Amino acid sequence: MPILYPVSAFQHPGSLTLRFLCPSIKPQTSHIKHSVHPIKNLAFAVGGTLPFLALVVWGWGDWTTFFSNPARTGVIILAFAGGIAYAFSGSSGLGIGHREDPSSRWIFVPLIIIAVTFAWLPPHLDRLNRWTIDGDTVRYLGLIITAIGGFVRVATVFELGHRFSILVVLQPDHRLKTDGFYRFVRHPSYFGMLLAMAGWALVFRSIVGLLITAAMCVPIVARIWAEEDFLVREFGEQYRAYQQHTQWRLLPCIY
């Protein structure tokens, strides 16, 4: 599920990532250049993803049998592919931009706890065949869902480029971004992350993993409220108009 990151801190991050998408905004002028070296982002992505994946294999208990299943091998490949893609997204990573709202930094404490638990426990219970959903079909369904969620997650990082940060920040010369995935929900990056987490849990046939994914919604919703409050303060009626036009925050027709 590290497709969410470049972290893992889970990251993402965005993401599992868990690397988090900051306000959906992009520059007003196309001639502004922001240079973010891919090597720096790649190091950030790999540095977050490797510890997460180490916990996954440790939870399973044996790396040789872990990779004997194509679905489990597949999610590891997807995780590394997401990290490599992130390296070329232009993300600012930990950049604080022009202005930051530090009030939601507390979210990283529960996120790290959830990330560690999510990495280790589902594969461990899968190996013990406890609290699992029977059959290999669910593993491959999970692999497909992980790929879709990971694609949405990474695509939104590319859409924002240097505006993507794990902090709630405003970059210089920004305007609201309302096209692309942002036409459908106001926080598509979080949607992609949660979808990838659900798929990851299914790869390990894990009922507990699905419950952890549901629990992740709590800090995510808190983060969404913090981000939107920040955006309303910064953009006022312009952002309120976007809220009215794109009514769903995270899940179409639900929330």
GUVEX-119522 format. One record per residue: residue in three letters; x, y, z of N, C-alpha, C, CB in turn. Coordinates in steps of 0.001 Angstrom, whole numbers, plus 500000, padded with zeros to 6 digits. Atoms other than C-alpha are relative to their C-alpha. Glycine has a CB too. Example, Ala and Ser with C-alpha at 12.3 -4.5 7.8 and 13.67 -1.06 7.14 Angstrom:
ALA500890498810500000512300495500507800500900501200500000499008500027501246;SER499180498810499940513670498940507140499230501090500730500414500462498585;
***
This chain:
MET500765498807500000500000500000500000500805501256500000499130499999501120;PRO499150498856500067502933502332500012499799500836498793501365499592500066;ILE500283499124501108501646503624496800499419501271500533499062499347498996;LEU500553498825499412500114506049499127501025501027500299499279499663501206;TYR499069499039499592503207507653500011500617500635498861500985499438500846;PRO498664500399499973506237508384499092500290499588501352500910501043499538;VAL499766500692498899506433507268502555499708499055500232499777500338500746;SER500983500554499278505409505599504476499767500849501094500279498697500381;ALA500364499373498853504633507841506708498915500712499953500873500707500432;PHE499775501233500106503552506308505786501093500026499364499077499270499495;GLN499907499986500551503754507801503620500386499255500262500081500549499588;HIS500344500296500546501768508928501686500494499403500561499824500200499181;PRO500124499758500246501690508970501244499775499815499491500150500241500090;GLY500806499781500380499983510632499725500417499232500128499470500571499407;SER500130500200499997500987508848500739499962499758500050499952500013499962;LEU500582499981499760500717504242501534500446500284500070499468499772500200;THR500133499386499943502167506918501207499985500166500413499791500227499817;LEU501017499330499987501125508026503505500433501323499831499265499762501051;ARG499576498677500226501889511289502146498792500776499719501008500103498902;PHE501317499410500047499285513887502361499920501212499119499565500353501352;LEU500231498949500963497872516168499832499596501274500685498952499590499006;CYS500351498725499441497812519750500760498963500636499100501237500903500165;PRO501066499352500712495202522178499538500108499906498494499944501401500393;SER500058500210501426494090521706496002500156501305499251498706499331499620;ILE499748498710500596495735524689494471501148499933499008500292501022501072;LYS498922499988500986497964525527491536500336501439499631499607499190498738;PRO499557498645500227499916528562490341499138500742498994501413499995499543;GLN500787499173500892498194531452488624500729500222498689499675501331500656;THR499234499716501208500984531890486117500797498791499600500921501198500201;SER499349501219500473502371529136483972501496500166499825499392499565498700;HIS498575499799500268505776530766483548500853499823501245500229501377499422;ILE499222500185498778506766530269487196500644498627499980499114500169501257;LYS499297501272500033509375527536487464500349499565501408501263500095499140;HIS499673500555498687509831525290490448500844498754499748498695499665500845;SER499082501107500240512814522973490387500080499106501233501397500524499623;VAL499899500990498938512505519882492528500747498804499424498581499588500553;HIS499149501023500579515258517355491924499391498616500199501399500060500613;PRO500576501340499885513912513836491167500767499091500961499947499356498643;ILE499210500856499116516801512255493102499586500205501451501503500285499829;LYS500426499701498640515694514006496278498663499338500310499901501511500208;ASN501299500630499799512121512826495856500096498484499988499028500460498937;LEU499829501448500046513267509323494956500556499493501320500924499599498841;ALA499427500393498711515366509128498106498941500061501095501194500903500362;PHE501076499843499025512397510374500124499009498844499885499278501349499801;ALA500966501075500241510090507793498521500549498649500447499626499945498517;VAL499399501286499647512450504845498905500244499920501505501319499789499233;GLY499751499978498560513375505903502444498756499747500819500592501311500395;GLY501244500276499310509732505723503418499423498637499684499007501042499669;THR500619501248500449508693502696501391500728498767500537499968499954498480;LEU499241501184499578511500500298502346499695499566501434501478500272499868;PRO500353500439498641510826500337506128498596499414500081500116501162500966;PHE501366500515500019507123499829505455499979498568499462499091500908499147;LEU499998501328500608507772496847503184500763498995500859500609500060498601;ALA499284500886499076510273495422505671499060499507501101501218500727500620;LEU500984500404499001507495495424508267499003498996499429499261501222500534;VAL500942500917500654505195493687505788500577498591499957499666500484498571;VAL499368501320500117507628490834505137500264499414501384501320500095499198;TRP499789500461498623508488490628508830498694499467500584500555501146500882;GLY501292500468499522504800490311509622499654498629499443498919500991499635;TRP500237501317500604504552487404507210500909498953500622500219500052498478;GLY499082500876499292507643485849508741501055499309499173499244498999500679;ASP499047500731500845509493484410505742499959500608498601499669498459499956;TRP500040499287501263510487486374502658499897499073498794501218500859499869;THR500072500907501152510837483305500408498565499565499714500877498769500240;THR501399500394500221507260482112500939499113501214499749499471499210501205;PHE500781498786500263505994485691500949499912500239498495500631501231500710;PHE499971499707501437507063486132497331499584498813499137501382500445499599;SER500477501140500777505741482719496320498594500231499450500020498743500853;ASN501350499700500473502286484240495827500040501200499057499045500275501191;PRO499928498899500977501863486423492689499318501285500470499375499561498699;ALA500702498795499552499367488801494340500837500773501012498640499634500611;ARG499141499316499026501691489537497256501201500628499306500470499020501093;THR498895499424500771504567490029494846499543501230499239500577498968499028;GLY500540498892500785502339492304492781499875501291500783498665499627499456;VAL500164498751499234501595494758495586501359500618500336499204499736501301;ILE498659499458499756505308495075496332500490500745498760500994498866500382;ILE499618499338501250505940495901492668499259501323499843499715499086498795;LEU500790498764500086503109498450492740500539501063500957498517499714500311;ALA499472499056499021504584500034495870501261500689499480500297499284501319;PHE498772499412500532507988500522494263499716500856498765501009498900499655;ALA500349499216501188506412501722491006499434501358500404498983499238499125;GLY500536498731499517504479504357492940501075500922500520498991499757501077;GLY498904499187499492507626505526494686500844500589498888500868499184500913;ILE499201499509501136509552505808491407499241501086499248500359498839499038;ALA500811498992500685506676507680489764499993501309500784498559499492499803;TYR500015498809499158506538510079492712501269500839499824499839499601501463;ALA498725499293500134510181510960492173499961501024498870501131499006499758;PHE500057499109501154509244512637488880498764500900500012500024499186498725;SER501236499221499908506091514371490124500239501483500239499138499457501100;GLY499721498616499654507802517589491196499497500395501370499405500897498985;SER500526499716498671506336517300494698501030500736500850499574498706500691;SER499115499267499110507740519653497302500266499253501294499418501348500304;GLY499728500827498832507644516900499955499698500697501315501425499567499988;LEU500146499349498696508252518619503281500020501524499913501098499538500923;GLY499929498555500149508287522108501829498847500713500689500022500364498542;ILE501022499278499251506416524664503936499372501116499189500586500563501265;GLY500632499051500895505651526953501004500007501431500502498614499585499750;HIS500111498587499654504542530566501383499407500183501394499147500734498967;ARG500650499910498696502352529949504429499529498612500403498810501006499972;GLU500397501332499513501632526908506600499000500138501137501235499190500470;ASP500904500125498856498814525951508934500469498790500803498485499847499544;PRO499422501120499253500564523821511598499022499296500931501158500484500794;SER500951500516499000497387523046513557499680498529499832498725500783499939;SER500349501402500221496926519621511960501215499070499988499254499866498699;ARG498814500865499984500463518315512422499838498799500931501220500803500417;TRP500249501110499071499147516123515241499604498728499268498911500378500996;ILE500509501154500733497735513846512561501091498965499736499385500448498684;PHE498931500934500318501155512298511953500224498963501090501272500752499755;VAL499866500979498915501115510589515357499089498797499767499674500652501355;PRO500837501167500298498037508412514667500329499357498662498547500395500017;LEU499677500571501308499140507984511057501168499022500082500324501110499010;ILE498850500888499870502475506473512016499596498716500732501152500712500748;ILE500475501186499264500783504148514533499183499104499089499158500414501226;ILE500838500779500930498218503078511932500873499360498924498910500901499345;ALA499140500521501061500933502646509293500762498764500453500979501071499540;VAL499232501135499479503052500343511446499088498795500212500703500379501324;THR500956501090499772500021498292512468499531499403498682498795500500500807;PHE500512500443501299498730498120508899501051499228499215499522501196499184;ALA498926500704500708502109497012507579500214498601500558501301500795500083;TRP499602501266499372502713494203510081498850499025500210500647500278501316;LEU501046500904499533499362492816511204499276499213498907499007500775500758;PRO500697500791501022497488491853507992500811498831499443499604500892498872;PRO499250501165500480500337489720506559500234498955501089501332500446499437;HIS499805500954498904500921488170509989498755499122500179500322500749501318;LEU501242500765499853497268487139510316499715499159498766498826500937500270;ASP500148500782501225497262485989506701500809498706500107500451500824498765;ARG499143501179499840500147483624507444499381499016500998501416500418500468;LEU500628500858498991498275482306510511498596499551499591499934500730501332;ASN501356500287500494495016482157508525498939500330501060499886498515499585;ARG500954499540498997493154484116511221499359501315499540500697500180501377;TRP500753498821500404490483486730510605500222500297498512500405501215500857;THR499745499858501428490855486137506883498754499672499184501158499101499575;ILE501041500317500969488557485985503875500541498875499124499591501264499140;ASP499487501177500697488890482586502215500115500226498493499104498805500272;GLY499868500028501448490114482096498661501027500969499456498694500284499380;ASP499007499146500648492791483513496367499364501055499110500953499160499188;THR500655499023500866490230485355494256500022501388500623498560499578499714;VAL500028498710499321490017488079496872501371500677499945499552499826501454;ARG498655499412500102493798488554496666500150500773498688501086498897500098;TYR499833499360501303493687489375492959499035501163499820499802498986498885;LEU500907498853499985490633491572493408500667501153500746498634499627500661;GLY499292498985499229492632493427496049501140500627499217500529499402501277;LEU498892499481500808495582493763493684499492501011498983500736498853499284;ILE500591499080500974493349495409491068499573501298500678498796499344499297;ILE500450498814499269491824497763493640501188500847500453499150499592501211;THR498790499280499599495290498664494931500578500787498830501051499024500548;ALA499460499330501184496426499503491401499160501227499639500055499024498808;ILE500873498868500325493391501727490795500186501131501016498518499549499963;GLY499822498989498972493713503511494127501363500663499922499808499392501359;GLY498664499449500123497446503923493668500123500941498819501004498894499877;PHE499975499119501174496937505391490210499364501350500319499269499341498814;VAL500661498744499634494479507981491547500902500824500907498648499726500694;ARG499121499321499053496868508809494371501173500673499285500520499007501045;VAL498821499461500683499915509254492140499596501061498984500783498873499305;ALA500448499031501010497944511063489427499707501357500621498753499482499279;THR500281498720499355496778513711491895501283500699500447499076499793501196;VAL498696499400499676500380514222493019500565500699498768500998498919500517;PHE499518499401501235501330514867489402499182501234499630499957498980498867;GLU500837498847500316498375517213488982500429501239500779498540499685500292;LEU499591498858499180499622519402491810501485500322499873499669499735501446;GLY498573499746500135503352518975491195500604500541501279500251500962498872;HIS499319499467498820505303521207493584499024500436501094500874501172499602;ARG500981499633498977502048522128495361499697498857500940498725500469499355;PHE500260501155499142501869518610496788501004499990501149500079498675499189;SER499158500011498804503182518586500350499305499179501066500289501445500511;ILE500630500746498916502632516433503401499493500950501083500987498986500599;LEU500471498990499062501961519676505289498864500798499364501157500939500426;VAL501058499124500506499002522040504968500631501359499731498795500113501018;VAL499257498788500354500674524862503069499369500685498792501475499666499710;LEU500375499213501170500008527581500542501272500427499301499131501236500391;GLN498830499599500772502558528090497784499788501406499426500280498981498864;PRO500146498652500567503273531528496276499204499983498696501376500622499757;ASP500725499806501261500988532752493476499109498816499658500980500239498867;HIS500878501142500223498313530109493811498577500422499674499998499105501213;ARG501445499901500176494802529757492583499426498613500200499620500578498591;LEU500636501287499742492301527009493239500111499088498793498537500194500379;LYS500004501017501051492616523817491260498675499264500077501212499008500144;THR501337500608499990489191522539490275499764499058498831498949501077499986;ASP500180500897501136489817520454487160500631498645500300500610500609498721;GLY499436501333499797491138516920486647499152499189500974501440500102500515;PHE500722500793499008490236514598489507499208500884500967500977499122500779;TYR500657499092499066489169517661491500498619500435499519500866501216500227;ARG501367499754500458486047517931489360499002499099500714499902499792498493;PHE500907501019499474484615514864491084499886500039501524500463498628499563;VAL499981499835498542485651515193494747501082501022500331500263498625500742;ARG499064498923499663487530517908496575501339499471500527499373500921501035;HIS498768500581499465490144515535498034500251498624499370499921499883501548;PRO499830501290500683490809512833495413501234499226500448500073500221498520;SER498792500703499556494277512054496783499691499093501181501102501002500379;TYR500373500816498846492795510823500056499108498838499578499288500856501055;PHE500836501081500530490195508830498130500875498889499425499033500538498918;GLY499094500992500575492970507111496172500763499243501065500971500664499057;MET499255500637498920494904506415499360499158498953500716500487501045500994;LEU500870500935499293491951504797501135499624498812499120498739500712500480;LEU500308501091500923491078502768498041501177499038499905499646500551498606;ALA498806500844500045494662501502497817500168499211501293501245500850499742;MET499917500713498723494601500617501517499024498832500048499725500954501162;ALA500999501076500009491393498604501087500459498850499106498631500533499521;GLY499495501045500889492916496755498138501153499241500619500433500596498680;TRP498864500621499326496108496107500085499529498997501048500884501067500651;ALA500549500898498979494070494589502939499436498726499364498902500719500811;LEU500578501167500667492287492303500485501076499071499444499072500444498875;VAL498904500851500474495585491087499032500425499028501100501206500861499546;PHE499656500866498870496257489686502510498747499373500639500782500800501053;ARG501263500611499567492624488526502865499606500452501402500110498476499962;SER500021499578498599492550490623506006498755500798500372501221500821500297;ILE501127499262499430489351491580507797500521501122500897499066499049500801;VAL499399498986499132491513493421510321500541501158499166501127499384500859;GLY499491498944500874493166495324507471498894500922499507500720499392498817;LEU501138499175500417489763496511506266499517500881501146498851499115499495;LEU500392499207498835488912497640509796500987501136500248499900499109501243;ILE498993498947499846492206499561509985499799501087498947501424499410499895;THR500294499029501058491357501195506659498839500897500403499680499282498678;ALA501141499211499524488014502271508118500433500966501107498876499069500514;ALA499515499141498918489811503621511202500818501170499450500848499183500990;MET499212498940500614492095505634508924499131501185499584500751499459498794;CYS500899498924500415489043507641507856499905501096501059498611499440499706;VAL500142499014498923489003509369511257501051501109499873500120499312501374;PRO499027498910500172492340511254510950499930500663498636501392499480500221;ILE500108499410501336491756511745507227498908501068499976499706498909498946;VAL501087499020499964488426513472507816500418501227500814498717499369500597;ALA499505498871499204490060515606510523500944500871499170500721499493501270;ARG499068499265500863492774516560508041499238500798498938500996499027499323;ILE500808499320501016490177517418505399499367501268500565498908499059499463;TRP500606498828499380488374519760507787501035501090500236499329499619501315;ALA498942499009499769491664521458508680500402500675498693501229499339500653;GLU499608499447501291492606521899505029498934500948499461500260498877498997;GLU501056499176500565489225523257504024499816501293500797498690499217499955;ASP500057498783499197489159525690506920501101500966499591500113499668501491;PHE498862499192500450492590526921505797499702500637498648501277499140499913;LEU500292499500501338491408527276502200498902501053500015499601498855499091;VAL501053498989499887488273529171503186500591501317500505498871499513500949;ARG499359498786499492490425531604505169500826500691498913500892499666501202;GLU499118499433501017492771532066502214499250500489498766501025498979499589;PHE500663499705501268490325532104499290498560500483500143500020498788499141;GLY501323499453499741487019533042500896498911499464499093500046501463499878;GLU501158500381500820484043533045498537500394499145498800499270501244499519;GLN499552500794501142486096531555495732499996498506500350501412500446499554;TYR500000501407499605486579528342497679498597499536500366500952499776501176;ARG501379500385499681482996528348498950499214499682498733499298501117500787;ALA500655500286501281481835528482495335500422498631499477500334501090498964;TYR499517501326500398484020525453494592499327498915500836501533499912500147;GLN500680500966499144482486523643497574498572499754499542500004500480501440;GLN501361500153500471479028524292496199499949499267498664499335501355499880;HIS499977500645501317480005523171492703500411498537500105500954500742499061;THR499533501370499771481908520053493846499644499647501441501562499851499730;GLN500574500140498665479817518943496783500668498939500857498559499687499885;TRP499490501132499235481581515727497776501459500203500358499827498704499220;ARG498631499827499538484717515916499869500887498816499608500019500187501509;LEU499138501184500075485972512328499645499413498873499163500280499491501382;LEU500655501113500686483469509738498398498771500513499264499609498879501000;PRO501151499513500747481049510614495594498690499405500502500171499692498532;CYS501354500382499574477407510508496710499939499517501441499466498922499095;ILE499989500467498611478471509599500276500493501105500935500889498745500143;TYR499436498989499107480727512256501835500830500997499202500861499342501101;
***
